[in-house]
Structure formats: structure tokens, C-alpha cells
């Protein structure tokens, strides 16, 4: 399966079921928390490699490791997570205003409300991977864009702010505000985002033009694969 294909409903449920199963660590993220986590990584101030962020999905400790049945299942689950991430990345690159956070719906006094708390917890976890690098937006003229994420996702908020999140209707409005703010948060970081640093390492010593071609043809490199490279 190609990594650029979004998850089908069946695949979404498959990943959801695994995260909630006994074979995932107790502190593993739920799908809504994972979506917030991936969103922070996707739109934040600097690229973070999967080798780093994948580990935090399962918990805070190094001992938080999922119990895969075999290598095939491990490859399958990681593939689903990477495609889930790529869907976030592609949506922001192509149509940021169409991005839809994965919020939970619940009934309250006859109304269907959205609950963004777990999503924001995940977003906060994503920011914690590079906490200092987010300072610029918190100290900028657009810091209000981050307020819903702070209120719903921070471990501690001011006592006078608690009514804003404890009332389901007010929390619903914060979730709506957050969704509306995400394209602007993404836009803030686009010109400031640090490029990914890659180091090219040559696995084999460089082949000289007059050396024997490493393919084993018996010809000089310049008359074999070296000639193809030149073309």
C-alpha cells in the first residue's frame, strides 16, 4: 500500500482497535490524541523524524512498547500510522482550510457537541518534542490563535479559566475556534519552518573512472556504468 493513500474507514478502525487493545501499552494514544499529535509535528516550527516521534505514541517511558504478533503486523501498524501522518501533511500543503481535526462528538442536554480535549492533549505532546521552538508564536501578535490549544491541552491552566473548559458548551465553542485557527497557525510557521538537515553518507568508496566497474562486467567503470551515469 502506497504511503500517500489516506486510510479507508476499515483501516482507520483497524488502527483504532489496535491502539485500544491490550497489546498496546496502557498509556498509548487514542486516535483523536494521535491526530492532534501528528498535526503539531506536521505544522510546527521544525521537522521531526519518525524515528523520534513514533516512540511517543506508545507512552512516555522506553518500556512502553506494543506487543505485535509478528514483524508483519508491526509493519502493517506502522504503515497505517505513517499514512495517517501523510494525510495530515498533504491536506495542509494542498488545502489547509479544509483540514478537519479528529474531534469526539458527544450528547449534552439534547445537543451534539464536540470535545477537542484529547486532540489538544496530543497536540501538546507534539509541541513538547520541541518546546522551546514554539516560543515564537506564543510571544507573537497572533498568540491568541493558540489559546484554545492551551486551555484544552495544557496540564495546568489558571483557576479563573476552568469554567471555559468545564462547561461542555463553552468547550465546544473552543473546539470550533481551534479548528478555525489551525490554517493560520500553519501559515505562521511556513516561512519560519527550519529545513530538515540531511547528511549524505556514501556506503561504498567512490569508484574511479579507470577502476574496474563494481558490477563485475570486467570493463572499466568509465566504459560501463560510468558511461550510463554520464548520459
N, CA, C and O of each residue as an XYZ file, in Angstrom:
924
protein
N       0.848     -1.202      0.000
C       0.000      0.000      0.000
C       0.881      1.249      0.000
O       1.819      1.368      0.789
N       0.557      2.177     -0.904
C       1.333      3.406     -1.009
C       1.098      4.302      0.199
O      -0.018      4.399      0.709
N       2.187      4.969      0.657
C       2.086      5.820      1.836
C       1.249      7.071      1.598
O       0.806      7.709      2.553
N       1.027      7.427      0.329
C       0.279      8.656      0.054
C      -1.230      8.414     -0.028
O      -1.982      9.343     -0.325
N      -1.686      7.189      0.229
C      -3.118      6.902      0.200
C      -3.710      7.076      1.595
O      -3.201      6.501      2.557
N      -4.780      7.864      1.715
C      -5.413      8.039      3.039
C      -6.009      6.725      3.535
O      -6.282      5.819      2.748
N      -6.204      6.634      4.826
C      -6.775      5.428      5.406
C      -8.233      5.277      5.001
O      -8.997      6.242      5.003
N      -8.601      4.065      4.659
C     -10.010      3.768      4.439
C     -10.695      3.675      5.802
O     -10.031      3.645      6.838
N     -12.005      3.630      5.793
C     -12.731      3.510      7.061
C     -12.342      2.220      7.780
O     -12.199      2.200      9.003
N     -12.175      1.150      7.014
C     -11.790     -0.138      7.592
C     -10.392     -0.070      8.209
O     -10.159     -0.623      9.284
N      -9.464      0.607      7.530
C      -8.098      0.728      8.040
C      -8.050      1.640      9.261
O      -7.297      1.393     10.203
N      -8.861      2.696      9.234
C      -8.970      3.578     10.395
C      -9.406      2.772     11.623
O      -8.824      2.897     12.701
N     -10.429      1.952     11.442
C     -10.914      1.129     12.557
C      -9.857      0.119     12.998
O      -9.739     -0.181     14.186
N      -9.101     -0.397     12.056
C      -8.051     -1.365     12.377
C      -6.999     -0.737     13.289
O      -6.593     -1.337     14.284
N      -6.561      0.473     12.944
C      -5.574      1.166     13.770
C      -6.174      1.551     15.116
O      -5.526      1.419     16.154
N      -7.407      2.024     15.092
C      -8.105      2.397     16.318
C      -8.195      1.210     17.266
O      -7.916      1.339     18.458
N      -8.582      0.058     16.737
C      -8.727     -1.148     17.565
C      -7.386     -1.582     18.153
O      -7.326     -2.032     19.297
N      -6.316     -1.448     17.376
C      -5.013     -1.850     17.900
C      -4.573     -0.925     19.034
O      -4.056     -1.390     20.050
N      -4.775      0.375     18.865
C      -4.380      1.332     19.903
C      -5.154      1.101     21.203
O      -4.638      1.353     22.292
N      -6.379      0.627     21.083
C      -7.215      0.401     22.258
C      -7.081     -1.009     22.825
O      -7.634     -1.313     23.882
N      -6.348     -1.866     22.124
C      -6.255     -3.266     22.533
C      -5.278     -3.455     23.694
O      -4.519     -2.551     24.045
N      -5.319     -4.642     24.273
C      -4.418     -4.972     25.373
C      -2.968     -5.080     24.908
O      -2.051     -5.071     25.729
N      -2.760     -5.180     23.612
C      -1.396     -5.315     23.098
C      -0.705     -3.966     22.921
O       0.493     -3.911     22.642
N      -1.449     -2.891     23.081
C      -0.846     -1.563     23.139
C      -0.623     -1.203     24.603
O      -1.418     -1.597     25.455
N       0.447     -0.459     24.917
C       0.680     -0.051     26.303
C      -0.511      0.736     26.855
O      -1.279      1.337     26.104
N      -0.643      0.720     28.145
C      -1.781      1.379     28.801
C      -1.861      2.862     28.458
O      -2.956      3.415     28.349
N      -0.707      3.510     28.286
C      -0.687      4.947     28.013
C      -0.601      5.278     26.523
O      -0.297      6.414     26.160
N      -0.864      4.302     25.665
C      -0.828      4.560     24.219
C      -1.897      5.594     23.845
O      -2.940      5.682     24.492
N      -1.628      6.361     22.814
C      -2.567      7.387     22.372
C      -3.806      6.758     21.744
O      -3.743      5.681     21.151
N      -4.926      7.448     21.884
C      -6.135      7.112     21.144
C      -6.066      7.795     19.783
O      -5.169      8.604     19.545
N      -6.989      7.484     18.895
C      -6.930      8.044     17.546
C      -7.039      9.565     17.535
O      -6.335     10.229     16.775
N      -7.922     10.128     18.378
C      -8.051     11.588     18.380
C      -6.805     12.249     18.958
O      -6.368     13.292     18.471
N      -6.238     11.647     19.988
C      -4.996     12.183     20.552
C      -3.849     12.064     19.549
O      -3.043     12.983     19.403
N      -3.785     10.930     18.865
C      -2.751     10.717     17.846
C      -2.870     11.743     16.728
O      -1.860     12.243     16.233
N      -4.087     12.055     16.334
C      -4.294     13.025     15.254
C      -3.799     14.408     15.660
O      -3.178     15.107     14.859
N      -4.071     14.804     16.905
C      -3.558     16.088     17.378
C      -2.044     16.097     17.441
O      -1.402     17.083     17.079
N      -1.482     15.000     17.899
C      -0.026     14.836     17.995
C       0.631     14.977     16.618
O       1.604     15.714     16.457
N       0.095     14.271     15.644
C       0.647     14.326     14.292
C       0.483     15.712     13.680
O       1.339     16.168     12.922
N      -0.619     16.379     14.012
C      -0.848     17.732     13.474
C       0.211     18.702     13.975
O       0.737     19.498     13.197
N       0.531     18.646     15.267
C       1.566     19.537     15.819
C       2.906     19.290     15.139
O       3.635     20.234     14.833
N       3.233     18.015     14.902
C       4.501     17.688     14.249
C       4.493     18.171     12.804
O       5.500     18.668     12.302
N       3.346     18.021     12.137
C       3.249     18.382     10.720
C       3.354     19.879     10.475
O       3.955     20.297      9.485
N       2.780     20.701     11.359
C       2.718     22.139     11.085
C       3.672     22.950     11.953
O       3.728     24.172     11.822
N       4.414     22.305     12.827
C       5.261     23.019     13.780
C       6.510     23.645     13.189
O       6.715     23.611     11.976
N       7.350     24.220     14.051
C       8.478     25.031     13.614
C       9.655     24.284     13.002
O      10.487     24.898     12.335
N       9.743     22.973     13.212
C      10.854     22.251     12.611
C      10.490     20.795     12.362
O       9.687     20.220     13.098
N      11.075     20.195     11.330
C      10.770     18.796     11.029
C      11.284     17.878     12.135
O      12.339     18.117     12.722
N      10.527     16.838     12.403
C      10.922     15.823     13.378
C      10.810     14.467     12.700
O       9.779     14.149     12.107
N      11.841     13.686     12.783
C      11.883     12.416     12.083
C      10.994     11.365     12.770
O      10.861     11.372     13.993
N      10.392     10.468     11.988
C       9.531      9.423     12.560
C      10.222      8.584     13.628
O       9.581      8.167     14.592
N      11.513      8.331     13.471
C      12.228      7.521     14.460
C      12.097      8.118     15.860
O      12.165      7.395     16.854
N      11.910      9.431     15.937
C      11.761     10.095     17.234
C      10.299     10.130     17.682
O       9.987      9.777     18.820
N       9.405     10.556     16.788
C       8.032     10.765     17.248
C       7.212      9.490     17.355
O       6.233      9.456     18.100
N       7.582      8.449     16.639
C       6.817      7.204     16.713
C       6.808      6.622     18.134
O       5.791      6.098     18.587
N       7.940      6.719     18.827
C       8.063      6.126     20.164
C       7.068      6.699     21.155
O       6.568      5.986     22.024
N       6.777      8.002     21.023
C       5.909      8.662     21.998
C       4.438      8.272     21.843
O       3.626      8.535     22.730
N       4.103      7.653     20.732
C       2.719      7.231     20.532
C       2.322      6.195     21.575
O       1.167      6.122     21.992
N       3.299      5.399     21.985
C       3.008      4.281     22.879
C       3.113      4.650     24.355
O       2.675      3.878     25.208
N       3.678      5.805     24.676
C       3.782      6.224     26.068
C       5.050      7.019     26.306
O       5.843      7.228     25.387
N       5.240      7.459     27.532
C       6.347      8.322     27.886
C       7.625      7.555     28.214
O       8.722      8.108     28.133
N       7.487      6.298     28.579
C       8.641      5.522     29.023
C       9.189      4.651     27.902
O       8.459      4.259     26.991
N      10.486      4.353     27.978
C      11.114      3.485     26.982
C      10.543      2.078     27.027
O      10.622      1.337     26.048
N       9.960      1.707     28.178
C       9.390      0.372     28.329
C       7.987      0.260     27.738
O       7.414     -0.828     27.687
N       7.435      1.396     27.290
C       6.099      1.380     26.674
C       6.233      0.940     25.219
O       6.438      1.758     24.322
N       6.115     -0.349     25.009
C       6.310     -0.930     23.686
C       5.112     -1.814     23.352
O       4.699     -2.622     24.184
N       4.544     -1.678     22.150
C       3.406     -2.540     21.790
C       3.843     -3.993     21.591
O       4.998     -4.271     21.269
N       2.905     -4.899     21.788
C       3.188     -6.330     21.637
C       2.624     -6.802     20.292
O       1.496     -7.288     20.204
N       3.430     -6.647     19.270
C       2.998     -7.091     17.951
C       3.060     -8.612     17.871
O       3.920     -9.239     18.490
N       2.153     -9.196     17.109
C       2.144    -10.649     16.936
C       3.390    -11.118     16.196
O       3.966    -12.160     16.513
N       3.794    -10.333     15.208
C       4.943    -10.682     14.380
C       5.407     -9.444     13.626
O       4.820     -8.369     13.756
N       6.458     -9.600     12.843
C       7.009     -8.474     12.091
C       6.012     -7.944     11.065
O       5.974     -6.744     10.792
N       5.224     -8.823     10.511
C       4.242     -8.405      9.506
C       3.213     -7.458     10.117
O       2.854     -6.453      9.504
N       2.740     -7.772     11.319
C       1.775     -6.889     11.975
C       2.428     -5.559     12.353
O       1.811     -4.503     12.214
N       3.657     -5.608     12.825
C       4.360     -4.371     13.166
C       4.478     -3.476     11.943
O       4.220     -2.274     12.015
N       4.869     -4.065     10.825
C       4.993     -3.294      9.580
C       3.646     -2.715      9.177
O       3.563     -1.576      8.715
N       2.600     -3.496      9.351
C       1.259     -3.059      8.990
C       0.805     -1.859      9.827
O       0.329     -0.866      9.277
N       0.947     -1.946     11.139
C       0.507     -0.869     12.025
C       1.317      0.404     11.784
O       0.756      1.499     11.739
N       2.627      0.265     11.629
C       3.463      1.436     11.373
C       3.123      2.067     10.027
O       3.177      3.288      9.880
N       2.776      1.243      9.052
C       2.361      1.758      7.750
C       1.082      2.579      7.875
O       0.952      3.635      7.256
N       0.136      2.091      8.680
C      -1.112      2.830      8.877
C      -0.852      4.170      9.566
O      -1.459      5.180      9.210
N       0.041      4.178     10.542
C       0.370      5.422     11.246
C       1.024      6.416     10.293
O       0.696      7.603     10.308
N       1.949      5.933      9.464
C       2.630      6.832      8.533
C       1.658      7.396      7.502
O       1.774      8.558      7.115
N       0.718      6.596      7.061
C      -0.274      7.099      6.109
C      -1.223      8.094      6.775
O      -1.672      9.053      6.147
N      -1.520      7.856      8.043
C      -2.332      8.790      8.822
C      -1.612     10.139      8.909
O      -2.234     11.193      8.775
N      -0.303     10.095      9.132
C       0.506     11.312      9.178
C       0.562     11.997      7.811
O       0.412     13.215      7.720
N       0.777     11.222      6.757
C       0.883     11.817      5.427
C      -0.408     12.488      4.998
O      -0.385     13.474      4.260
N      -1.533     11.959      5.456
C      -2.814     12.585      5.159
C      -2.885     13.976      5.781
O      -3.399     14.910      5.166
N      -2.372     14.112      6.992
C      -2.313     15.426      7.648
C      -1.398     16.363      6.855
O      -1.773     17.497      6.556
N      -0.211     15.888      6.521
C       0.765     16.703      5.797
C       0.219     17.186      4.454
O       0.321     18.366      4.117
N      -0.360     16.261      3.696
C      -0.848     16.597      2.362
C      -2.000     17.589      2.425
O      -2.075     18.508      1.610
N      -2.896     17.407      3.384
C      -4.028     18.325      3.495
C      -3.564     19.748      3.764
O      -4.080     20.691      3.163
N      -2.594     19.915      4.660
C      -2.097     21.264      4.938
C      -1.355     21.846      3.740
O      -1.444     23.047      3.487
N      -0.636     21.029      3.011
C       0.110     21.522      1.855
C      -0.819     21.915      0.714
O      -0.560     22.889      0.006
N      -1.899     21.162      0.534
C      -2.778     21.367     -0.618
C      -3.971     22.261     -0.293
O      -4.307     23.157     -1.068
N      -4.606     22.022      0.843
C      -5.829     22.767      1.174
C      -5.958     22.915      2.689
O      -6.810     22.267      3.297
N      -5.124     23.761      3.312
C      -5.140     23.885      4.778
C      -6.498     24.270      5.358
O      -6.823     23.881      6.479
N      -7.289     25.027      4.610
C      -8.589     25.453      5.133
C      -9.589     24.302      5.181
O     -10.643     24.423      5.804
N      -9.267     23.194      4.530
C     -10.161     22.040      4.534
C      -9.763     20.999      5.584
O     -10.390     19.945      5.688
N      -8.726     21.300      6.355
C      -8.284     20.349      7.372
C      -9.334     20.210      8.461
O      -9.853     21.205      8.966
N      -9.644     18.972      8.818
C     -10.643     18.700      9.855
C      -9.996     17.928     10.996
O      -9.623     16.769     10.816
N      -9.856     18.544     12.166
C      -9.324     17.824     13.325
C     -10.256     16.684     13.717
O     -11.470     16.770     13.530
N      -9.685     15.627     14.255
C     -10.471     14.465     14.650
C     -10.983     14.660     16.073
O     -10.390     14.162     17.030
N     -12.090     15.391     16.201
C     -12.690     15.637     17.494
C     -13.762     14.584     17.792
O     -14.343     14.001     16.876
N     -14.012     14.350     19.068
C     -15.040     13.408     19.502
C     -16.366     14.146     19.661
O     -16.405     15.276     20.147
N     -17.440     13.499     19.249
C     -18.774     14.064     19.444
C     -19.445     13.410     20.647
O     -19.240     12.227     20.918
N     -20.241     14.185     21.356
C     -20.988     13.631     22.488
C     -22.292     14.398     22.654
O     -22.427     15.535     22.201
N     -23.236     13.759     23.306
C     -24.539     14.379     23.518
C     -24.565     15.105     24.865
O     -24.082     14.593     25.875
N     -25.135     16.293     24.853
C     -25.278     17.071     26.093
C     -26.577     17.857     26.031
O     -26.731     18.780     25.231
N     -27.512     17.465     26.899
C     -28.809     18.145     27.001
C     -29.474     18.284     25.632
O     -29.989     19.342     25.271
N     -29.445     17.183     24.886
C     -30.120     17.163     23.592
C     -29.329     17.762     22.442
O     -29.810     17.802     21.309
N     -28.124     18.227     22.724
C     -27.274     18.804     21.684
C     -26.095     17.872     21.381
O     -25.582     17.194     22.271
N     -25.684     17.851     20.135
C     -24.471     17.137     19.755
C     -23.315     18.127     19.780
O     -23.243     19.047     18.965
N     -22.414     17.917     20.733
C     -21.286     18.824     20.907
C     -19.992     18.104     20.548
O     -19.942     16.875     20.513
N     -18.944     18.885     20.282
C     -17.633     18.296     20.008
C     -16.700     18.518     21.194
O     -16.739     19.551     21.863
N     -15.873     17.523     21.426
C     -14.926     17.553     22.538
C     -13.517     17.440     21.945
O     -13.161     16.407     21.376
N     -12.725     18.497     22.078
C     -11.394     18.539     21.485
C     -10.283     18.300     22.506
O      -9.105     18.468     22.189
N     -10.645     17.912     23.717
C      -9.651     17.828     24.782
C      -8.545     16.823     24.467
O      -7.365     17.162     24.551
N      -8.906     15.601     24.108
C      -7.885     14.578     23.829
C      -7.039     14.979     22.624
O      -5.829     14.751     22.612
N      -7.669     15.573     21.613
C      -6.930     16.044     20.446
C      -5.880     17.065     20.879
O      -4.737     17.016     20.424
N      -6.264     17.976     21.745
C      -5.343     19.010     22.220
C      -4.251     18.432     23.109
O      -3.118     18.915     23.094
N      -4.583     17.397     23.887
C      -3.535     16.726     24.661
C      -2.463     16.202     23.712
O      -1.266     16.337     23.965
N      -2.920     15.601     22.611
C      -1.977     15.088     21.628
C      -1.160     16.192     20.987
O       0.048     16.049     20.799
N      -1.819     17.300     20.648
C      -1.099     18.436     20.054
C      -0.026     18.934     21.020
O       1.095     19.252     20.623
N      -0.397     18.992     22.294
C       0.554     19.451     23.313
C       1.756     18.505     23.399
O       2.892     18.951     23.556
N       1.499     17.200     23.295
C       2.591     16.223     23.293
C       3.512     16.469     22.100
O       4.732     16.349     22.215
N       2.929     16.810     20.969
C       3.737     17.109     19.791
C       4.601     18.337     19.994
O       5.762     18.350     19.587
N       4.051     19.374     20.620
C       4.839     20.573     20.910
C       5.960     20.275     21.893
O       7.038     20.863     21.808
N       5.706     19.361     22.828
C       6.704     19.038     23.844
C       7.946     18.353     23.265
O       8.983     18.279     23.924
N       7.837     17.861     22.048
C       9.026     17.295     21.398
C      10.059     18.385     21.116
O      11.260     18.118     21.102
N       9.587     19.612     20.892
C      10.463     20.770     20.644
C       9.886     21.991     21.363
O       9.515     22.963     20.706
N       9.803     21.965     22.684
C       9.081     23.015     23.415
C       9.598     24.427     23.166
O       8.800     25.336     22.940
N      10.905     24.633     23.201
C      11.436     25.978     23.032
C      11.196     26.551     21.656
O      11.101     27.768     21.502
N      11.095     25.693     20.647
C      10.957     26.189     19.284
C       9.569     26.771     19.012
O       9.370     27.446     18.001
N       8.610     26.518     19.901
C       7.270     27.078     19.732
C       7.133     28.464     20.371
O       6.087     29.099     20.244
N       8.174     28.934     21.051
C       8.070     30.205     21.784
C       7.675     31.366     20.886
O       6.955     32.269     21.313
N       8.142     31.345     19.644
C       7.919     32.499     18.763
C       6.438     32.796     18.566
O       6.035     33.959     18.555
N       5.635     31.768     18.413
C       4.209     32.033     18.199
C       3.520     32.425     19.509
O       2.583     33.223     19.496
N       3.974     31.873     20.636
C       3.385     32.243     21.925
C       3.681     33.702     22.267
O       2.919     34.341     22.993
N       4.788     34.224     21.745
C       5.195     35.600     22.049
C       4.873     36.574     20.914
O       5.288     37.732     20.956
N       4.145     36.116     19.912
C       3.872     36.925     18.725
C       2.539     37.667     18.844
O       1.822     37.538     19.836
N       2.229     38.446     17.804
C       0.963     39.169     17.760
C      -0.227     38.241     17.538
O      -1.376     38.644     17.720
N       0.051     36.992     17.143
C      -1.037     36.049     16.863
C      -1.120     34.957     17.942
O      -1.633     33.866     17.692
N      -0.619     35.258     19.117
C      -0.617     34.257     20.191
C      -2.014     33.780     20.555
O      -2.176     32.669     21.059
N      -3.039     34.616     20.305
C      -4.422     34.236     20.616
C      -4.864     33.016     19.814
O      -5.794     32.315     20.211
N      -4.196     32.761     18.682
C      -4.534     31.582     17.891
C      -4.312     30.297     18.684
O      -4.970     29.284     18.446
N      -3.376     30.354     19.630
C      -3.005     29.160     20.393
C      -3.827     28.990     21.673
O      -3.695     27.980     22.364
N      -4.669     29.968     21.988
C      -5.379     29.934     23.266
C      -6.256     28.693     23.437
O      -6.221     28.084     24.507
N      -7.053     28.283     22.419
C      -7.860     27.074     22.613
C      -7.015     25.829     22.876
O      -7.413     24.965     23.658
N      -5.860     25.732     22.234
C      -4.974     24.586     22.458
C      -4.436     24.618     23.879
O      -4.328     23.582     24.534
N      -4.101     25.805     24.350
C      -3.621     25.955     25.733
C      -4.707     25.567     26.728
O      -4.454     24.792     27.651
N      -5.919     26.101     26.547
C      -6.990     25.860     27.500
C      -7.394     24.383     27.551
O      -7.677     23.848     28.622
N      -7.418     23.741     26.400
C      -7.892     22.363     26.339
C      -6.782     21.327     26.471
O      -7.050     20.169     26.789
N      -5.524     21.738     26.228
C      -4.451     20.760     26.185
C      -3.397     20.849     27.267
O      -2.700     19.869     27.529
N      -3.265     22.007     27.905
C      -2.218     22.161     28.911
C      -2.529     21.352     30.166
O      -3.692     21.144     30.512
N      -1.481     20.901     30.837
C      -1.667     20.150     32.084
C      -2.305     21.012     33.169
O      -3.105     20.526     33.969
N      -1.947     22.286     33.189
C      -2.486     23.199     34.196
C      -2.879     24.515     33.548
O      -2.143     25.055     32.721
N      -4.038     25.026     33.925
C      -4.450     26.360     33.484
C      -4.863     27.150     34.723
O      -4.998     26.587     35.809
N      -5.061     28.446     34.555
C      -5.424     29.293     35.678
C      -6.829     28.936     36.184
O      -7.702     28.534     35.415
N      -7.016     29.094     37.484
C      -8.299     28.723     38.091
C      -9.468     29.470     37.459
O     -10.546     28.907     37.271
N      -9.247     30.746     37.130
C     -10.337     31.527     36.552
C     -10.661     31.093     35.114
O     -11.689     31.487     34.563
N      -9.771     30.270     34.505
C     -10.009     29.786     33.143
C     -10.773     28.460     33.120
O     -11.262     28.037     32.072
N     -10.869     27.816     34.267
C     -11.513     26.496     34.327
C     -12.948     26.478     33.800
O     -13.320     25.519     33.123
N     -13.779     27.502     34.081
C     -15.154     27.469     33.555
C     -15.221     27.392     32.031
O     -16.212     26.920     31.475
N     -14.168     27.855     31.354
C     -14.155     27.833     29.892
C     -14.050     26.422     29.335
O     -14.463     26.164     28.205
N     -13.503     25.515     30.121
C     -13.315     24.148     29.633
C     -14.222     23.141     30.346
O     -14.484     22.061     29.817
N     -14.698     23.488     31.538
C     -15.549     22.555     32.281
C     -16.988     22.588     31.796
O     -17.721     21.612     31.953
N     -17.395     23.701     31.208
C     -18.737     23.794     30.636
C     -18.696     23.188     29.226
O     -17.960     23.692     28.377
N     -19.465     22.122     28.949
C     -19.416     21.453     27.645
C     -19.714     22.365     26.454
O     -19.125     22.200     25.386
N     -20.619     23.320     26.631
C     -20.971     24.231     25.536
C     -19.799     25.179     25.239
O     -19.481     25.439     24.078
N     -19.165     25.688     26.297
C     -18.024     26.575     26.102
C     -16.833     25.808     25.519
O     -16.095     26.335     24.686
N     -16.655     24.563     25.962
C     -15.581     23.736     25.417
C     -15.831     23.449     23.938
O     -14.890     23.389     23.146
N     -17.094     23.272     23.568
C     -17.485     23.069     22.167
C     -17.096     24.290     21.325
O     -16.570     24.151     20.221
N     -17.355     25.463     21.851
C     -17.021     26.697     21.127
C     -15.508     26.853     20.986
O     -15.024     27.337     19.963
N     -14.762     26.444     22.016
C     -13.303     26.480     21.926
C     -12.805     25.550     20.818
O     -11.876     25.885     20.082
N     -13.436     24.380     20.711
C     -13.060     23.425     19.672
C     -13.319     24.011     18.287
O     -12.502     23.848     17.380
N     -14.438     24.685     18.123
C     -14.743     25.327     16.841
C     -13.718     26.421     16.526
O     -13.259     26.553     15.391
N     -13.375     27.189     17.540
C     -12.383     28.260     17.372
C     -11.027     27.671     16.994
O     -10.323     28.200     16.134
N     -10.675     26.575     17.646
C      -9.409     25.910     17.346
C      -9.351     25.467     15.893
O      -8.361     25.714     15.205
N     -10.405     24.815     15.424
C     -10.425     24.352     14.032
C     -10.266     25.516     13.063
O      -9.573     25.399     12.052
N     -10.905     26.632     13.370
C     -10.798     27.810     12.512
C      -9.396     28.411     12.541
O      -8.963     29.023     11.564
N      -8.679     28.239     13.664
C      -7.353     28.840     13.823
C      -6.223     28.034     13.175
O      -5.173     28.593     12.861
N      -6.426     26.737     12.973
C      -5.327     25.876     12.525
C      -4.686     26.308     11.210
O      -3.459     26.281     11.115
N      -5.453     26.707     10.183
C      -4.799     27.169      8.947
C      -3.877     28.368      9.185
O      -2.824     28.475      8.556
N      -4.269     29.265     10.088
C      -3.440     30.442     10.382
C      -2.188     30.043     11.161
O      -1.126     30.633     10.961
N      -2.296     29.054     12.045
C      -1.121     28.568     12.775
C      -0.143     27.939     11.789
O       1.064     28.171     11.854
N      -0.684     27.144     10.883
C       0.150     26.540      9.827
C       0.845     27.637      9.006
O       2.044     27.561      8.739
N       0.069     28.658      8.613
C       0.605     29.747      7.793
C       1.707     30.505      8.530
O       2.676     30.945      7.912
N       1.563     30.661      9.852
C       2.570     31.366     10.643
C       3.927     30.675     10.535
O       4.961     31.334     10.427
N       3.914     29.338     10.564
C       5.176     28.601     10.608
C       5.789     28.339      9.240
O       6.979     28.035      9.151
N       5.003     28.451      8.170
C       5.540     28.116      6.832
C       6.835     28.862      6.511
O       7.812     28.212      6.138
N       6.897     30.204      6.636
C       8.152     30.894      6.296
C       9.234     30.757      7.362
O      10.395     31.083      7.119
N       8.854     30.277      8.534
C       9.811     30.189      9.649
C      10.312     28.758      9.867
O      11.261     28.535     10.618
N       9.681     27.814      9.219
C       9.989     26.398      9.470
C      11.414     26.070      9.053
O      11.823     26.348      7.925
N      12.156     25.484      9.962
C      13.535     25.111      9.694
C      13.564     23.937      8.715
O      12.742     23.026      8.813
N      14.508     23.957      7.770
C      14.599     22.828      6.838
C      15.143     21.595      7.536
O      15.888     21.688      8.511
N      14.759     20.447      7.022
C      15.301     19.198      7.553
C      16.777     19.104      7.182
O      17.154     19.401      6.048
N      17.599     18.697      8.119
C      19.035     18.559      7.881
C      19.320     17.104      7.530
O      19.031     16.194      8.307
N      19.886     16.904      6.357
C      20.224     15.550      5.933
C      21.718     15.475      5.649
O      22.307     16.397      5.085
N      22.303     14.380      6.042
C      23.725     14.151      5.788
C      23.857     12.945      4.876
O      23.409     11.849      5.213
N      24.468     13.146      3.734
C      24.658     12.061      2.788
C      25.896     11.269      3.178
O      26.993     11.813      3.311
N      25.692      9.988      3.356
C      26.807      9.117      3.707
C      26.998      8.110      2.589
O      26.072      7.384      2.227
N      28.210      8.070      2.043
C      28.487      7.124      0.973
C      28.809      5.772      1.587
O      29.765      5.631      2.350
N      27.987      4.769      1.240
C      28.194      3.435      1.798
C      29.456      2.777      1.239
O      30.124      2.008      1.929
N      29.768      3.084     -0.001
C      30.902      2.444     -0.663
C      31.916      3.510     -1.044
O      31.519      4.651     -1.284
N      33.199      3.199     -1.112
C      34.175      4.176     -1.576
C      33.887      4.571     -3.015
O      33.395      3.765     -3.806
N      34.197      5.814     -3.346
C      33.935      6.310     -4.691
C      34.738      5.516     -5.719
O      35.915      5.221     -5.514
N      34.078      5.175     -6.833
C      34.729      4.403     -7.894
C      35.371      5.363     -8.885
O      34.715      6.267     -9.403
N      36.660      5.158     -9.144
C      37.361      5.991    -10.117
C      36.977      5.614    -11.531
O      36.581      4.476    -11.785
N      37.091      6.563    -12.464
C      36.695      6.300    -13.847
C      37.503      5.174    -14.479
O      36.993      4.455    -15.339
N      38.766      5.012    -14.061
C      39.625      3.983    -14.649
C      39.674      2.693    -13.831
O      40.412      1.765    -14.163
N      38.872      2.644    -12.748
C      38.798      1.425    -11.954
C      37.871      0.419    -12.638
O      37.048      0.776    -13.481
N      38.029     -0.846    -12.249
C      37.100     -1.855    -12.754
C      35.697     -1.553    -12.238
O      35.531     -1.173    -11.079
N      34.684     -1.720    -13.094
C      33.307     -1.433    -12.687
C      32.882     -2.430    -11.619
O      33.088     -3.632    -11.784
N      32.297     -1.958    -10.535
C      31.891     -2.851     -9.437
C      30.784     -3.832     -9.821
O      30.468     -4.726     -9.036
N      30.179     -3.687    -11.021
C      29.108     -4.601    -11.405
C      29.647     -5.974    -11.794
O      28.888     -6.936    -11.915
N      30.999     -6.060    -11.993
C      31.591     -7.354    -12.311
C      31.674     -7.648    -13.792
O      31.941     -8.786    -14.178
N      31.451     -6.642    -14.638
C      31.489     -6.868    -16.085
C      32.901     -7.071    -16.616
O      33.079     -7.612    -17.707
N      33.915     -6.640    -15.851
C      35.301     -6.704    -16.311
C      35.716     -5.472    -17.082
O      36.885     -5.340    -17.443
N      34.775     -4.550    -17.349
C      35.089     -3.313    -18.069
C      35.503     -2.226    -17.081
O      35.231     -2.310    -15.884
N      36.175     -1.199    -17.622
C      36.461     -0.020    -16.823
C      35.142      0.693    -16.498
O      34.197      0.676    -17.287
N      35.106      1.314    -15.325
C      33.882      1.997    -14.888
C      33.414      3.030    -15.909
O      32.215      3.174    -16.145
N      34.389      3.768    -16.533
C      34.018      4.832    -17.465
C      33.363      4.288    -18.719
O      32.630      5.008    -19.398
N      33.621      3.007    -19.042
C      33.032      2.412    -20.231
C      31.816      1.541    -19.912
O      31.213      0.949    -20.808
N      31.462      1.471    -18.622
C      30.328      0.646    -18.221
C      29.262      1.521    -17.549
O      28.615      2.325    -18.220
N      29.074      1.375    -16.240
C      28.053      2.153    -15.550
C      28.410      3.633    -15.467
O      27.533      4.489    -15.343
N      29.721      3.926    -15.535
C      30.123      5.325    -15.550
C      29.644      6.037    -16.799
O      29.300      7.218    -16.757
N      29.621      5.327    -17.895
C      29.136      5.907    -19.143
C      27.637      6.158    -19.058
O      27.136      7.163    -19.563
N      26.917      5.222    -18.406
C      25.462      5.398    -18.233
C      25.169      6.619    -17.359
O      24.237      7.378    -17.624
N      25.989      6.793    -16.305
C      25.797      7.931    -15.418
C      26.015      9.243    -16.154
O      25.289     10.216    -15.953
N      27.040      9.248    -17.020
C      27.353     10.455    -17.778
C      26.207     10.833    -18.709
O      25.896     12.008    -18.902
N      25.577      9.781    -19.293
C      24.455     10.049    -20.190
C      23.282     10.651    -19.416
O      22.241     10.945    -20.003
